[in-house]
Amino acid sequence: MASDPGRPYDRRCEHLSGVVRPAGPVGDGCAECLALGWSWSRLRWCARCGHVGCCDSSRGRHAHAHHVATGHPVALSLDPAEGWGWCYADELFLVESPPPGGGAP
């Protein structure tokens, strides 16, 4: 992951050390929503502890609530079609870095 290069003033996230996308399944969904019988729009994964919470477009906003409660700064989207994350602390959109060599075979 890297800070979005399109952001002004060359802002950088200082919380990306060791952030990697989870290698496999991370659970059945947002645990808080499941316990309440709620549904969610999209899921976010805490890059510090692995908590899975629902996004800000969801009723519970549990990923954001997890950040507020713990201070864990970075959450990654778990949607397979989305390769991005968000740093709550720096309020910065994060994009996946291209693979070494630019991804060319």
Biopython code that builds the backbone (N, CA, C, O; Angstrom):
import numpy as np
from Bio.PDB.StructureBuilder import StructureBuilder

atoms = [
    (1, "MET", "N", (0.844, -1.175, 0.000)),
    (1, "MET", "CA", (0.000, 0.000, 0.000)),
    (1, "MET", "C", (0.891, 1.241, 0.000)),
    (1, "MET", "O", (2.012, 1.235, 0.510)),
    (2, "ALA", "N", (0.357, 2.285, -0.583)),
    (2, "ALA", "CA", (1.061, 3.561, -0.633)),
    (2, "ALA", "C", (0.032, 4.680, -0.580)),
    (2, "ALA", "O", (-1.142, 4.476, -0.887)),
    (3, "SER", "N", (0.482, 5.853, -0.189)),
    (3, "SER", "CA", (-0.386, 7.020, -0.223)),
    (3, "SER", "C", (-0.777, 7.290, -1.661)),
    (3, "SER", "O", (0.018, 7.066, -2.574)),
    (4, "ASP", "N", (-1.987, 7.766, -1.872)),
    (4, "ASP", "CA", (-2.475, 8.077, -3.206)),
    (4, "ASP", "C", (-1.630, 9.208, -3.782)),
    (4, "ASP", "O", (-1.600, 10.298, -3.211)),
    (5, "PRO", "N", (-0.932, 8.971, -4.915)),
    (5, "PRO", "CA", (-0.060, 10.007, -5.469)),
    (5, "PRO", "C", (-0.822, 11.208, -6.014)),
    (5, "PRO", "O", (-0.215, 12.241, -6.297)),
    (6, "GLY", "N", (-2.130, 11.094, -6.167)),
    (6, "GLY", "CA", (-2.915, 12.203, -6.672)),
    (6, "GLY", "C", (-3.316, 13.208, -5.612)),
    (6, "GLY", "O", (-3.951, 14.214, -5.929)),
    (7, "ARG", "N", (-2.965, 12.965, -4.374)),
    (7, "ARG", "CA", (-3.346, 13.881, -3.299)),
    (7, "ARG", "C", (-2.430, 15.097, -3.278)),
    (7, "ARG", "O", (-1.245, 14.983, -3.589)),
    (8, "PRO", "N", (-2.966, 16.266, -2.913)),
    (8, "PRO", "CA", (-2.159, 17.492, -2.903)),
    (8, "PRO", "C", (-1.125, 17.518, -1.792)),
    (8, "PRO", "O", (-1.215, 16.785, -0.807)),
    (9, "TYR", "N", (-0.167, 18.364, -1.978)),
    (9, "TYR", "CA", (0.840, 18.682, -0.964)),
    (9, "TYR", "C", (1.712, 17.488, -0.582)),
    (9, "TYR", "O", (2.336, 17.484, 0.479)),
    (10, "ASP", "N", (1.753, 16.478, -1.448)),
    (10, "ASP", "CA", (2.632, 15.332, -1.237)),
    (10, "ASP", "C", (2.463, 14.718, 0.151)),
    (10, "ASP", "O", (3.442, 14.345, 0.798)),
    (11, "ARG", "N", (1.219, 14.618, 0.599)),
    (11, "ARG", "CA", (0.934, 14.029, 1.912)),
    (11, "ARG", "C", (1.301, 12.562, 1.901)),
    (11, "ARG", "O", (1.153, 11.888, 0.882)),
    (12, "ARG", "N", (1.776, 12.064, 3.023)),
    (12, "ARG", "CA", (2.182, 10.672, 3.174)),
    (12, "ARG", "C", (1.547, 10.093, 4.426)),
    (12, "ARG", "O", (1.317, 10.798, 5.409)),
    (13, "CYS", "N", (1.269, 8.798, 4.373)),
    (13, "CYS", "CA", (0.790, 8.077, 5.544)),
    (13, "CYS", "C", (1.991, 7.509, 6.269)),
    (13, "CYS", "O", (2.846, 6.865, 5.660)),
    (14, "GLU", "N", (2.057, 7.742, 7.551)),
    (14, "GLU", "CA", (3.172, 7.250, 8.371)),
    (14, "GLU", "C", (2.847, 5.907, 9.030)),
    (14, "GLU", "O", (3.607, 5.435, 9.877)),
    (15, "HIS", "N", (1.728, 5.291, 8.649)),
    (15, "HIS", "CA", (1.260, 4.084, 9.339)),
    (15, "HIS", "C", (1.286, 2.839, 8.463)),
    (15, "HIS", "O", (0.639, 1.846, 8.793)),
    (16, "LEU", "N", (2.019, 2.871, 7.354)),
    (16, "LEU", "CA", (1.966, 1.772, 6.391)),
    (16, "LEU", "C", (2.980, 0.661, 6.619)),
    (16, "LEU", "O", (2.941, -0.353, 5.923)),
    (17, "SER", "N", (3.867, 0.825, 7.556)),
    (17, "SER", "CA", (4.881, -0.191, 7.794)),
    (17, "SER", "C", (4.240, -1.545, 8.101)),
    (17, "SER", "O", (3.490, -1.684, 9.067)),
    (18, "GLY", "N", (4.542, -2.527, 7.276)),
    (18, "GLY", "CA", (4.046, -3.877, 7.504)),
    (18, "GLY", "C", (2.617, -4.130, 7.073)),
    (18, "GLY", "O", (2.094, -5.217, 7.318)),
    (19, "VAL", "N", (1.965, -3.165, 6.439)),
    (19, "VAL", "CA", (0.576, -3.365, 6.009)),
    (19, "VAL", "C", (0.552, -4.251, 4.766)),
    (19, "VAL", "O", (1.128, -3.909, 3.733)),
    (20, "VAL", "N", (-0.117, -5.381, 4.883)),
    (20, "VAL", "CA", (-0.320, -6.281, 3.745)),
    (20, "VAL", "C", (-1.764, -6.757, 3.764)),
    (20, "VAL", "O", (-2.383, -6.870, 4.822)),
    (21, "ARG", "N", (-2.283, -7.031, 2.590)),
    (21, "ARG", "CA", (-3.649, -7.535, 2.468)),
    (21, "ARG", "C", (-3.708, -8.947, 3.045)),
    (21, "ARG", "O", (-2.759, -9.712, 2.873)),
    (22, "PRO", "N", (-4.806, -9.316, 3.730)),
    (22, "PRO", "CA", (-4.907, -10.678, 4.277)),
    (22, "PRO", "C", (-4.834, -11.714, 3.159)),
    (22, "PRO", "O", (-5.352, -11.500, 2.064)),
    (23, "ALA", "N", (-4.186, -12.831, 3.451)),
    (23, "ALA", "CA", (-3.947, -13.861, 2.442)),
    (23, "ALA", "C", (-5.168, -14.725, 2.170)),
    (23, "ALA", "O", (-5.276, -15.305, 1.089)),
    (24, "GLY", "N", (-6.076, -14.825, 3.107)),
    (24, "GLY", "CA", (-7.231, -15.692, 2.927)),
    (24, "GLY", "C", (-8.475, -15.112, 3.554)),
    (24, "GLY", "O", (-8.501, -13.935, 3.914)),
    (25, "PRO", "N", (-9.502, -15.921, 3.690)),
    (25, "PRO", "CA", (-10.750, -15.453, 4.296)),
    (25, "PRO", "C", (-10.519, -14.914, 5.705)),
    (25, "PRO", "O", (-9.649, -15.392, 6.434)),
    (26, "VAL", "N", (-11.315, -13.909, 6.074)),
    (26, "VAL", "CA", (-11.130, -13.263, 7.373)),
    (26, "VAL", "C", (-12.361, -13.344, 8.259)),
    (26, "VAL", "O", (-12.463, -12.607, 9.240)),
    (27, "GLY", "N", (-13.288, -14.216, 7.937)),
    (27, "GLY", "CA", (-14.476, -14.369, 8.772)),
    (27, "GLY", "C", (-15.750, -14.312, 7.963)),
    (27, "GLY", "O", (-15.734, -14.321, 6.732)),
    (28, "ASP", "N", (-16.853, -14.253, 8.682)),
    (28, "ASP", "CA", (-18.163, -14.294, 8.053)),
    (28, "ASP", "C", (-18.753, -12.917, 7.780)),
    (28, "ASP", "O", (-19.832, -12.828, 7.194)),
    (29, "GLY", "N", (-18.093, -11.856, 8.178)),
    (29, "GLY", "CA", (-18.600, -10.509, 7.973)),
    (29, "GLY", "C", (-18.345, -9.641, 9.178)),
    (29, "GLY", "O", (-17.486, -9.952, 10.003)),
    (30, "CYS", "N", (-19.074, -8.570, 9.286)),
    (30, "CYS", "CA", (-18.948, -7.646, 10.411)),
    (30, "CYS", "C", (-19.564, -8.300, 11.648)),
    (30, "CYS", "O", (-20.777, -8.505, 11.711)),
    (31, "ALA", "N", (-18.738, -8.619, 12.610)),
    (31, "ALA", "CA", (-19.210, -9.328, 13.811)),
    (31, "ALA", "C", (-20.281, -8.541, 14.557)),
    (31, "ALA", "O", (-21.255, -9.117, 15.043)),
    (32, "GLU", "N", (-20.103, -7.225, 14.648)),
    (32, "GLU", "CA", (-21.074, -6.405, 15.357)),
    (32, "GLU", "C", (-22.430, -6.422, 14.644)),
    (32, "GLU", "O", (-23.468, -6.547, 15.293)),
    (33, "CYS", "N", (-22.425, -6.298, 13.314)),
    (33, "CYS", "CA", (-23.676, -6.354, 12.553)),
    (33, "CYS", "C", (-24.318, -7.732, 12.660)),
    (33, "CYS", "O", (-25.534, -7.843, 12.818)),
    (34, "LEU", "N", (-23.502, -8.783, 12.575)),
    (34, "LEU", "CA", (-24.043, -10.138, 12.698)),
    (34, "LEU", "C", (-24.739, -10.310, 14.042)),
    (34, "LEU", "O", (-25.819, -10.897, 14.110)),
    (35, "ALA", "N", (-24.134, -9.805, 15.108)),
    (35, "ALA", "CA", (-24.715, -9.934, 16.447)),
    (35, "ALA", "C", (-26.042, -9.168, 16.563)),
    (35, "ALA", "O", (-26.927, -9.559, 17.325)),
    (36, "LEU", "N", (-26.169, -8.077, 15.804)),
    (36, "LEU", "CA", (-27.379, -7.254, 15.849)),
    (36, "LEU", "C", (-28.422, -7.676, 14.812)),
    (36, "LEU", "O", (-29.543, -7.169, 14.815)),
    (37, "GLY", "N", (-28.052, -8.601, 13.929)),
    (37, "GLY", "CA", (-28.957, -9.012, 12.865)),
    (37, "GLY", "C", (-29.047, -8.005, 11.736)),
    (37, "GLY", "O", (-30.032, -7.991, 10.997)),
    (38, "TRP", "N", (-28.029, -7.158, 11.591)),
    (38, "TRP", "CA", (-28.001, -6.137, 10.561)),
    (38, "TRP", "C", (-27.227, -6.639, 9.346)),
    (38, "TRP", "O", (-26.452, -7.592, 9.438)),
    (39, "SER", "N", (-27.447, -5.986, 8.213)),
    (39, "SER", "CA", (-26.650, -6.242, 7.017)),
    (39, "SER", "C", (-25.673, -5.076, 6.847)),
    (39, "SER", "O", (-25.732, -4.095, 7.589)),
    (40, "TRP", "N", (-24.791, -5.188, 5.884)),
    (40, "TRP", "CA", (-23.788, -4.148, 5.651)),
    (40, "TRP", "C", (-23.597, -3.979, 4.154)),
    (40, "TRP", "O", (-24.009, -4.827, 3.362)),
    (41, "SER", "N", (-22.960, -2.864, 3.772)),
    (41, "SER", "CA", (-22.668, -2.589, 2.363)),
    (41, "SER", "C", (-21.349, -3.230, 1.955)),
    (41, "SER", "O", (-21.313, -4.059, 1.046)),
    (42, "ARG", "N", (-20.281, -2.854, 2.618)),
    (42, "ARG", "CA", (-18.944, -3.363, 2.326)),
    (42, "ARG", "C", (-18.207, -3.574, 3.645)),
    (42, "ARG", "O", (-18.588, -3.048, 4.691)),
    (43, "LEU", "N", (-17.139, -4.362, 3.555)),
    (43, "LEU", "CA", (-16.365, -4.676, 4.751)),
    (43, "LEU", "C", (-14.979, -4.066, 4.679)),
    (43, "LEU", "O", (-14.400, -3.924, 3.602)),
    (44, "ARG", "N", (-14.456, -3.707, 5.844)),
    (44, "ARG", "CA", (-13.100, -3.167, 5.987)),
    (44, "ARG", "C", (-12.348, -4.026, 7.004)),
    (44, "ARG", "O", (-12.922, -4.517, 7.976)),
    (45, "TRP", "N", (-11.060, -4.191, 6.755)),
    (45, "TRP", "CA", (-10.198, -5.039, 7.578)),
    (45, "TRP", "C", (-9.149, -4.174, 8.260)),
    (45, "TRP", "O", (-8.419, -3.450, 7.583)),
    (46, "CYS", "N", (-9.058, -4.233, 9.576)),
    (46, "CYS", "CA", (-8.058, -3.465, 10.321)),
    (46, "CYS", "C", (-6.687, -4.080, 10.079)),
    (46, "CYS", "O", (-6.460, -5.254, 10.374)),
    (47, "ALA", "N", (-5.779, -3.280, 9.543)),
    (47, "ALA", "CA", (-4.439, -3.771, 9.219)),
    (47, "ALA", "C", (-3.576, -3.987, 10.452)),
    (47, "ALA", "O", (-2.502, -4.578, 10.342)),
    (48, "ARG", "N", (-4.005, -3.532, 11.610)),
    (48, "ARG", "CA", (-3.239, -3.736, 12.836)),
    (48, "ARG", "C", (-3.630, -5.034, 13.529)),
    (48, "ARG", "O", (-2.757, -5.805, 13.925)),
    (49, "CYS", "N", (-4.941, -5.293, 13.684)),
    (49, "CYS", "CA", (-5.365, -6.450, 14.491)),
    (49, "CYS", "C", (-6.252, -7.445, 13.748)),
    (49, "CYS", "O", (-6.549, -8.519, 14.270)),
    (50, "GLY", "N", (-6.679, -7.095, 12.526)),
    (50, "GLY", "CA", (-7.504, -8.006, 11.749)),
    (50, "GLY", "C", (-9.002, -7.910, 11.997)),
    (50, "GLY", "O", (-9.763, -8.710, 11.453)),
    (51, "HIS", "N", (-9.441, -6.955, 12.799)),
    (51, "HIS", "CA", (-10.880, -6.770, 13.031)),
    (51, "HIS", "C", (-11.572, -6.496, 11.700)),
    (51, "HIS", "O", (-11.067, -5.722, 10.887)),
    (52, "VAL", "N", (-12.713, -7.120, 11.476)),
    (52, "VAL", "CA", (-13.511, -6.868, 10.282)),
    (52, "VAL", "C", (-14.747, -6.074, 10.704)),
    (52, "VAL", "O", (-15.517, -6.506, 11.562)),
    (53, "GLY", "N", (-14.916, -4.918, 10.090)),
    (53, "GLY", "CA", (-16.069, -4.079, 10.389)),
    (53, "GLY", "C", (-16.691, -3.560, 9.111)),
    (53, "GLY", "O", (-16.072, -3.587, 8.048)),
    (54, "CYS", "N", (-17.915, -3.089, 9.224)),
    (54, "CYS", "CA", (-18.626, -2.563, 8.057)),
    (54, "CYS", "C", (-18.171, -1.134, 7.764)),
    (54, "CYS", "O", (-17.670, -0.426, 8.637)),
    (55, "CYS", "N", (-18.363, -0.733, 6.502)),
    (55, "CYS", "CA", (-17.901, 0.570, 6.024)),
    (55, "CYS", "C", (-18.804, 1.715, 6.492)),
    (55, "CYS", "O", (-19.841, 1.492, 7.116)),
    (56, "ASP", "N", (-18.393, 2.929, 6.179)),
    (56, "ASP", "CA", (-19.155, 4.113, 6.579)),
    (56, "ASP", "C", (-20.487, 4.236, 5.844)),
    (56, "ASP", "O", (-21.356, 4.993, 6.275)),
    (57, "SER", "N", (-20.661, 3.513, 4.752)),
    (57, "SER", "CA", (-21.945, 3.509, 4.045)),
    (57, "SER", "C", (-22.929, 2.522, 4.659)),
    (57, "SER", "O", (-24.096, 2.472, 4.270)),
    (58, "SER", "N", (-22.455, 1.748, 5.609)),
    (58, "SER", "CA", (-23.300, 0.769, 6.280)),
    (58, "SER", "C", (-23.926, 1.374, 7.529)),
    (58, "SER", "O", (-23.433, 2.364, 8.071)),
    (59, "ARG", "N", (-24.994, 0.779, 7.965)),
    (59, "ARG", "CA", (-25.752, 1.274, 9.127)),
    (59, "ARG", "C", (-24.885, 1.426, 10.373)),
    (59, "ARG", "O", (-24.982, 2.431, 11.077)),
    (60, "GLY", "N", (-24.046, 0.441, 10.647)),
    (60, "GLY", "CA", (-23.292, 0.449, 11.894)),
    (60, "GLY", "C", (-21.986, 1.227, 11.884)),
    (60, "GLY", "O", (-21.514, 1.650, 12.940)),
    (61, "ARG", "N", (-21.389, 1.425, 10.703)),
    (61, "ARG", "CA", (-20.086, 2.104, 10.594)),
    (61, "ARG", "C", (-19.076, 1.512, 11.578)),
    (61, "ARG", "O", (-18.329, 2.248, 12.222)),
    (62, "HIS", "N", (-19.055, 0.182, 11.693)),
    (62, "HIS", "CA", (-18.246, -0.472, 12.722)),
    (62, "HIS", "C", (-16.741, -0.422, 12.473)),
    (62, "HIS", "O", (-15.971, -0.483, 13.432)),
    (63, "ALA", "N", (-16.295, -0.314, 11.229)),
    (63, "ALA", "CA", (-14.858, -0.160, 10.988)),
    (63, "ALA", "C", (-14.372, 1.168, 11.565)),
    (63, "ALA", "O", (-13.324, 1.223, 12.210)),
    (64, "HIS", "N", (-15.135, 2.236, 11.332)),
    (64, "HIS", "CA", (-14.772, 3.542, 11.891)),
    (64, "HIS", "C", (-14.850, 3.517, 13.420)),
    (64, "HIS", "O", (-13.975, 4.053, 14.100)),
    (65, "ALA", "N", (-15.897, 2.894, 13.952)),
    (65, "ALA", "CA", (-16.030, 2.792, 15.411)),
    (65, "ALA", "C", (-14.844, 2.037, 16.012)),
    (65, "ALA", "O", (-14.383, 2.368, 17.104)),
    (66, "HIS", "N", (-14.352, 1.024, 15.296)),
    (66, "HIS", "CA", (-13.174, 0.278, 15.775)),
    (66, "HIS", "C", (-11.962, 1.206, 15.834)),
    (66, "HIS", "O", (-11.205, 1.175, 16.804)),
    (67, "HIS", "N", (-11.776, 2.022, 14.813)),
    (67, "HIS", "CA", (-10.665, 2.983, 14.838)),
    (67, "HIS", "C", (-10.794, 3.940, 16.026)),
    (67, "HIS", "O", (-9.817, 4.189, 16.732)),
    (68, "VAL", "N", (-11.982, 4.470, 16.242)),
    (68, "VAL", "CA", (-12.194, 5.412, 17.352)),
    (68, "VAL", "C", (-11.885, 4.742, 18.687)),
    (68, "VAL", "O", (-11.257, 5.350, 19.555)),
    (69, "ALA", "N", (-12.319, 3.501, 18.856)),
    (69, "ALA", "CA", (-12.123, 2.791, 20.129)),
    (69, "ALA", "C", (-10.683, 2.365, 20.361)),
    (69, "ALA", "O", (-10.228, 2.326, 21.504)),
    (70, "THR", "N", (-9.952, 2.042, 19.285)),
    (70, "THR", "CA", (-8.614, 1.464, 19.442)),
    (70, "THR", "C", (-7.475, 2.372, 19.006)),
    (70, "THR", "O", (-6.344, 2.221, 19.467)),
    (71, "GLY", "N", (-7.774, 3.314, 18.118)),
    (71, "GLY", "CA", (-6.719, 4.134, 17.543)),
    (71, "GLY", "C", (-5.988, 3.452, 16.401)),
    (71, "GLY", "O", (-5.038, 4.017, 15.859)),
    (72, "HIS", "N", (-6.405, 2.250, 16.020)),
    (72, "HIS", "CA", (-5.757, 1.561, 14.907)),
    (72, "HIS", "C", (-6.014, 2.369, 13.640)),
    (72, "HIS", "O", (-7.170, 2.619, 13.297)),
    (73, "PRO", "N", (-4.955, 2.786, 12.935)),
    (73, "PRO", "CA", (-5.116, 3.796, 11.901)),
    (73, "PRO", "C", (-5.561, 3.329, 10.514)),
    (73, "PRO", "O", (-6.275, 4.066, 9.834)),
    (74, "VAL", "N", (-5.166, 2.131, 10.070)),
    (74, "VAL", "CA", (-5.364, 1.752, 8.672)),
    (74, "VAL", "C", (-6.372, 0.623, 8.530)),
    (74, "VAL", "O", (-6.292, -0.389, 9.225)),
    (75, "ALA", "N", (-7.326, 0.812, 7.616)),
    (75, "ALA", "CA", (-8.291, -0.222, 7.263)),
    (75, "ALA", "C", (-8.237, -0.436, 5.756)),
    (75, "ALA", "O", (-8.125, 0.521, 4.989)),
    (76, "LEU", "N", (-8.315, -1.688, 5.339)),
    (76, "LEU", "CA", (-8.304, -2.032, 3.927)),
    (76, "LEU", "C", (-9.677, -2.526, 3.512)),
    (76, "LEU", "O", (-10.369, -3.187, 4.286)),
    (77, "SER", "N", (-10.067, -2.205, 2.287)),
    (77, "SER", "CA", (-11.314, -2.722, 1.745)),
    (77, "SER", "C", (-11.171, -4.222, 1.521)),
    (77, "SER", "O", (-10.137, -4.685, 1.040)),
    (78, "LEU", "N", (-12.207, -4.980, 1.868)),
    (78, "LEU", "CA", (-12.194, -6.417, 1.622)),
    (78, "LEU", "C", (-12.926, -6.796, 0.340)),
    (78, "LEU", "O", (-13.010, -7.978, 0.007)),
    (79, "ASP", "N", (-13.450, -5.823, -0.376)),
    (79, "ASP", "CA", (-14.101, -6.114, -1.644)),
    (79, "ASP", "C", (-13.024, -6.532, -2.647)),
    (79, "ASP", "O", (-12.074, -5.780, -2.867)),
    (80, "PRO", "N", (-13.149, -7.720, -3.263)),
    (80, "PRO", "CA", (-12.114, -8.185, -4.196)),
    (80, "PRO", "C", (-11.878, -7.243, -5.375)),
    (80, "PRO", "O", (-10.799, -7.250, -5.967)),
    (81, "ALA", "N", (-12.869, -6.442, -5.714)),
    (81, "ALA", "CA", (-12.721, -5.515, -6.837)),
    (81, "ALA", "C", (-12.075, -4.196, -6.420)),
    (81, "ALA", "O", (-11.802, -3.352, -7.274)),
    (82, "GLU", "N", (-11.828, -4.002, -5.134)),
    (82, "GLU", "CA", (-11.260, -2.750, -4.637)),
    (82, "GLU", "C", (-9.882, -3.007, -4.045)),
    (82, "GLU", "O", (-9.740, -3.836, -3.146)),
    (83, "GLY", "N", (-8.871, -2.310, -4.534)),
    (83, "GLY", "CA", (-7.515, -2.469, -4.022)),
    (83, "GLY", "C", (-7.062, -1.225, -3.290)),
    (83, "GLY", "O", (-6.046, -0.630, -3.647)),
    (84, "TRP", "N", (-7.802, -0.825, -2.272)),
    (84, "TRP", "CA", (-7.469, 0.416, -1.583)),
    (84, "TRP", "C", (-7.663, 0.285, -0.082)),
    (84, "TRP", "O", (-8.217, -0.694, 0.418)),
    (85, "GLY", "N", (-7.196, 1.290, 0.607)),
    (85, "GLY", "CA", (-7.377, 1.377, 2.048)),
    (85, "GLY", "C", (-7.560, 2.828, 2.453)),
    (85, "GLY", "O", (-7.566, 3.731, 1.617)),
    (86, "TRP", "N", (-7.707, 3.029, 3.751)),
    (86, "TRP", "CA", (-7.898, 4.367, 4.305)),
    (86, "TRP", "C", (-7.122, 4.475, 5.594)),
    (86, "TRP", "O", (-7.185, 3.584, 6.442)),
    (87, "CYS", "N", (-6.390, 5.564, 5.746)),
    (87, "CYS", "CA", (-5.736, 5.851, 7.018)),
    (87, "CYS", "C", (-6.602, 6.875, 7.740)),
    (87, "CYS", "O", (-6.680, 8.038, 7.344)),
    (88, "TYR", "N", (-7.250, 6.416, 8.808)),
    (88, "TYR", "CA", (-8.101, 7.304, 9.597)),
    (88, "TYR", "C", (-7.271, 8.406, 10.253)),
    (88, "TYR", "O", (-7.710, 9.554, 10.320)),
    (89, "ALA", "N", (-6.081, 8.066, 10.734)),
    (89, "ALA", "CA", (-5.252, 9.032, 11.456)),
    (89, "ALA", "C", (-4.794, 10.178, 10.552)),
    (89, "ALA", "O", (-4.817, 11.341, 10.953)),
    (90, "ASP", "N", (-4.380, 9.839, 9.337)),
    (90, "ASP", "CA", (-3.890, 10.855, 8.403)),
    (90, "ASP", "C", (-4.968, 11.345, 7.446)),
    (90, "ASP", "O", (-4.724, 12.241, 6.637)),
    (91, "GLU", "N", (-6.179, 10.750, 7.537)),
    (91, "GLU", "CA", (-7.266, 11.060, 6.623)),
    (91, "GLU", "C", (-6.781, 11.018, 5.181)),
    (91, "GLU", "O", (-6.897, 11.988, 4.432)),
    (92, "LEU", "N", (-6.232, 9.856, 4.815)),
    (92, "LEU", "CA", (-5.595, 9.709, 3.516)),
    (92, "LEU", "C", (-6.021, 8.409, 2.854)),
    (92, "LEU", "O", (-5.964, 7.339, 3.460)),
    (93, "PHE", "N", (-6.449, 8.518, 1.604)),
    (93, "PHE", "CA", (-6.789, 7.369, 0.780)),
    (93, "PHE", "C", (-5.497, 6.665, 0.392)),
    (93, "PHE", "O", (-4.506, 7.319, 0.066)),
    (94, "LEU", "N", (-5.501, 5.350, 0.426)),
    (94, "LEU", "CA", (-4.311, 4.549, 0.115)),
    (94, "LEU", "C", (-4.598, 3.648, -1.075)),
    (94, "LEU", "O", (-5.692, 3.099, -1.198)),
    (95, "VAL", "N", (-3.616, 3.500, -1.944)),
    (95, "VAL", "CA", (-3.762, 2.632, -3.105)),
    (95, "VAL", "C", (-2.700, 1.537, -3.050)),
    (95, "VAL", "O", (-1.629, 1.720, -2.470)),
    (96, "GLU", "N", (-3.016, 0.396, -3.662)),
    (96, "GLU", "CA", (-2.041, -0.686, -3.676)),
    (96, "GLU", "C", (-0.868, -0.319, -4.557)),
    (96, "GLU", "O", (-1.033, 0.234, -5.644)),
    (97, "SER", "N", (0.315, -0.633, -4.072)),
    (97, "SER", "CA", (1.526, -0.378, -4.857)),
    (97, "SER", "C", (1.610, -1.400, -5.980)),
    (97, "SER", "O", (1.221, -2.553, -5.797)),
    (98, "PRO", "N", (2.110, -0.995, -7.133)),
    (98, "PRO", "CA", (2.279, -1.977, -8.205)),
    (98, "PRO", "C", (3.336, -3.009, -7.816)),
    (98, "PRO", "O", (4.250, -2.696, -7.053)),
    (99, "PRO", "N", (3.225, -4.236, -8.331)),
    (99, "PRO", "CA", (4.229, -5.231, -8.015)),
    (99, "PRO", "C", (5.592, -4.819, -8.551)),
    (99, "PRO", "O", (5.675, -4.034, -9.495)),
    (100, "PRO", "N", (6.680, -5.351, -7.947)),
    (100, "PRO", "CA", (8.022, -5.030, -8.453)),
    (100, "PRO", "C", (8.106, -5.337, -9.944)),
    (100, "PRO", "O", (7.601, -6.363, -10.397)),
    (101, "GLY", "N", (8.730, -4.468, -10.691)),
    (101, "GLY", "CA", (8.866, -4.660, -12.133)),
    (101, "GLY", "C", (7.645, -4.187, -12.906)),
    (101, "GLY", "O", (7.539, -4.415, -14.111)),
    (102, "GLY", "N", (6.713, -3.519, -12.204)),
    (102, "GLY", "CA", (5.543, -2.972, -12.867)),
    (102, "GLY", "C", (4.492, -3.985, -13.246)),
    (102, "GLY", "O", (3.523, -3.640, -13.923)),
    (103, "GLY", "N", (4.659, -5.242, -12.824)),
    (103, "GLY", "CA", (3.651, -6.264, -13.075)),
    (103, "GLY", "C", (3.733, -6.906, -14.438)),
    (103, "GLY", "O", (2.911, -7.764, -14.758)),
    (104, "ALA", "N", (4.699, -6.519, -15.253)),
    (104, "ALA", "CA", (4.841, -7.118, -16.573)),
    (104, "ALA", "C", (5.458, -8.505, -16.459)),
    (104, "ALA", "O", (6.383, -8.698, -15.669)),
    (105, "PRO", "N", (4.966, -9.483, -17.233)),
    (105, "PRO", "CA", (5.552, -10.841, -17.173)),
    (105, "PRO", "C", (6.924, -10.894, -17.751)),
    (105, "PRO", "O", (7.544, -11.958, -17.773)),
]
sb = StructureBuilder()
sb.init_structure("model")
sb.init_model(0)
sb.init_chain("A")
sb.init_seg("    ")
for serial, (resi, resn, name, xyz) in enumerate(atoms, 1):
    if name == "N":
        sb.init_residue(resn, " ", resi, " ")
    sb.init_atom(name, np.array(xyz, "f"), 0.0, 1.0, " ", f" {name:<3s}", serial, name[0])
structure = sb.get_structure()
